[in-house]
Structures are given as C-alpha cells and as structure tokens.
Amino acid sequence: MHMQDEKRINAPRERVFAALNNPEILKQAIPGCQELKKISDTHLSARVFVKVGPVKAKFNGAVTLSDIKPPESYRISGEGKGGAAGFAKGGAKVELIAEGDSTLLRFNVDAEVGGKLAQIGNRLIDSTSKKLANEFFETFSDLLSKSYDVVADPTKPLGELDTKNESTQDQKSLNVENAPENFPRWILILGAILTISMALLWWTGQT
C-alpha cells in the first residue's frame, strides 16, 4: 500500500514544530489515543482505540525514527500488532516546508500487512488511512490555532488553554526554545500517526 499527501497548516513552521512537541495537544489530536510512551530518544510506543460504526479496534504500535533533520524532514518506521488478527508495518518520509506564515506538511507512506489484515481490500485500507490522517490534522490545526491565540495574548496564561483532559498543569509552553534537543518527540508522535493510522481499522472483531 502507498499513500502520498500534503496538508497545509496555517501557522509558521517554528510554531508547528513547537505545538508538535506538546503532548497535551498531540494526545487530543490523535484519534482514539489512550497512551503515548517514550521508550528511548528514538523510539515511541502508542496505544490507540477507535470505533467507527460496528468496527472496534485496539492497536499497539512501536515507532522508530531515523534521518532526522529538524524541523525540516525525517523518516519513520513502525509496526503494529493485533494478535491473531495479524500485523501491519510500514515507513514514511515526512517533510515540513515553510511557506510564509504557514507550513506545508508533506508525507509519503508505504506499508504492508499480514495475517487477517491482508484479507481486507485496498479500498477500505486507503479510505480508512486517509480518514484518520485527516481527523488528526483537522483537530491538530484547531488546537494549534487556540494555542497560537493564547501565546499571542501575553495577559492570558498558557494554562488556560481549553483541553479535553483532566488537567493542564503539566502543559509545556509553545516556545520553540523549550523543545528538547535530544528527543524530538514531535517527530516521533507525528510519525506514529502517519504509520499507525494505516493499520488502525484493518483488523476487526477486537474489543
């Protein structure tokens, strides 16, 4: 399977970089995200649950990062396991292109599946992948816009950002200077979305 697309985000690349390093924003933007866990500086694990109509899916994925050129581009590889349902694995090339006050995010994904996953048609795989990717980018852009407004207003504390989680006490500032130098978490998590979204609903019958 191959998927290629690009999304325009109405914020400068530096702002996108900073927001993608914000775990509160990312956890809200990932469809059905239950957990994001750092394993090492270049490895991430994620647990996601998605329900669309009668279909329920639990997905445990692991992602590895390579060829990092922050904040311009990187390569991501990932594998997801669904028990008896089979597996899915793939890789993606992701680019962040600065275009004035906006950012063009371009991605190129290749994936393969095995077990029961391979019995599902390519049309369903493609449509599901695109749907989940679109959901992520739409939610992320909306959250980034809210965060951007907060940062633009120095009289309003960042902690007042409206979130769906119980607390914002641990929310980090969106200043680029606060991004960790040795762990580009924004790259890992975004890559996880692009890779995991390819497989989330490829297996069914799990609860």
N, C-alpha and C positions, 0 to 999 in steps of 0.2 A: 504494500500500500504506500502511496505517495501523496503528500498534502503540501501545497505551497500557497502562501497567502501573505498579506501585509495589512497592518492596522495603523491608522493614524490616531495619535493621542494628542489632544490639544494642551500640551504643556512642554516646556523646554526639556531637552534630553537630561540635563542635570536634575531637574525636578522629578522626571520619571525614574531616574536612577535612584534618587533618594526614597521615593514612595515604594519602589520595588524592594527596598531594604527594610520596609516597615512591616513587621509580622502581623500586626493587627489588621492592616489594610489587606494584606495578601490572604490571610485566613478567611476574611469575609468574601473576597473576590473569587476564591476557588470554589466551584460548585460542589456542595456536599462535603467540604473539608472538615474532618474531625481532628486531625493531628498533623503537625509538621515537626519533624525532629531532626536536629543536626547530628550526624554521625561523626563527621570529621570536616576539615576545611573544604573538602571537595566532594562530600557525599551527604545525601539527604534521604530520609525515609518519610513517606506520607501515607496516611490512611484516609480514604475518601468513601463516602456513601452517597449514592444517587438513586432517586426513584423517579421514573418517568412513566406515567400510566401504570400498567401492571408489572413493569420491569423494576426489579430491585437489584442493586449490585454493591458488593463490598470489594474494595480493591486495595491491596497493599503493594506499594511500589517503592523501588530503590532507584536513585538517580546519581550519576557520576558526571562531573564537569571536567572539560579539557579545553585547550587552546583559548585561554581567557585573554581578551583584550578589552578590559573595561574602560569606558562604558560603551564600547563600540560593537563587539561581537564575541561569540563563544560557541562551543559545541557541547551538546548534551547527549548522554546515552542513558537509557533507562530500561527497567524490566519490571513487569507486574505479574503477580501470581494469583490465580483464582482457584487454587486447589485442584479438584478433579475436573474443573471446567477448562483448565489449560493455562496457557501463559501468553503474554504479549511482550515484545521487546522492540526497541527502536532507537533512533537517534535523530537529532535535529541541529540544524545550523541556524543561529538566531543573530540578527543584526539590529542595532539601534542607530537610526540615521537622523541627525539633527537637521531640521528644516525650519529655520527661523525660530518662531516661538512654539513650534510643535515638533513632535517626534514621530518618525515612521518606523514601526517595528515590523521587520520582515523575517519570516521563518520558512524553513524548508525541511520537511519531516519525511522520514522513511521508517516503515515498521513491518514486522512480521508476527504472525500468531501461530499457535499450535494447539493441539487438543480440540475440544469442542469449539473453541474460539474460531478455528479455521472453517467451521461449517456455516458460519454466518456470512451472508452476502456482502460484497464490497460496497454496495449502495448504502446499506444500513451502517456499515463501518464509517464510510465517508461522511454521511449526513450527521451521525452522532458526534464524530470528532469535531466537525465544523460548528455544530450547535454548542457544544461545551466550550470550545475555544471562544466563540462569540459571547457566551454568557460571562466568561471570565473578563474579557476585555471591556464589555459594557459596564459591568459592576466596578471594575478597577478604575475606569475612566471617571465614573461618577464619584467614587470615593476620593480619587486624586483631586477632583475639582473642589470637593468640600475641604480637603486638607490644604489645597492651594489658597482657598479663601481665608482659612484660619491663619496661615503663615503671612498672608498679605496684610492682615489686621493685627498689628503689634499689641493692641489692647485686649485681645482675646486669647487666653491661654490655649495651648495645643490640646490640653486635657479635655477641653470642651467639645472636641470632635465627636460627633454622633457615631456610635458604633453599635453593632448588634450583640457584642459580647458583654459579659457582666461588668467588666472593669476596664478603664483605660489608664490605670495608674502606671503601667509599665510601658505605655506607648512612647516610642522614641521620636525625637524631633526630626523633621524632614530636611534639616540642613545637610547638605552633601558632606560636610566635614565630619558628621557623626557616622558615616558609613564605615564599617570595619574594613581595615586594609587587608587582613589576611583571610577573610571569609566573605566573599561576595555573595551573600545569601540571596540577594535579589535575582542573581543569575540562576542559582540552583532551583529556587522555587518557581520562577517563570518557566524554566526548562522542564520542571516536573509537570507543570500544567500542560505544556505542549505535548509531552510524551504520555503522561497518564491519561489525558483526555482522549487519546487514540484508542484506549482499551476499556474505559470505564464501563460501558454498557455492552461490550462484546460478549459477555457471558451472562446468563440469566439463571433464574431458579435459586439464587442465593438470597438469604435474608440476614 
